[in-house]
Amino acid sequence: MGLMPVDFYSVSPKEFMLMAEGYRAGRIDDYKLNRNIIFMMARLWSSKPPNSPNELWDLGDEVVQSSDDELAKLFEAVKNKNG
């Protein structure tokens, strides 16, 4: 992030958290760019190319959405297991 100690101690925890999230988002964007470049090269030159950039290199930034039914089933399974 490039913060000097005086900069670190002059920001609030909330400001630091926002700066860290912005830094992380920038790094993820850089990784996505590199992943897409490598994916295009693999699609052109590989005998068994990947179908998507995520298949080639998963960055772990995808958020999985769960439905209420799935969550209810999970809670019920845990309740039955413990009780």
Order of alpha helices (4+ residues) and beta strands (2+ residues): alpha-alpha-alpha-alpha
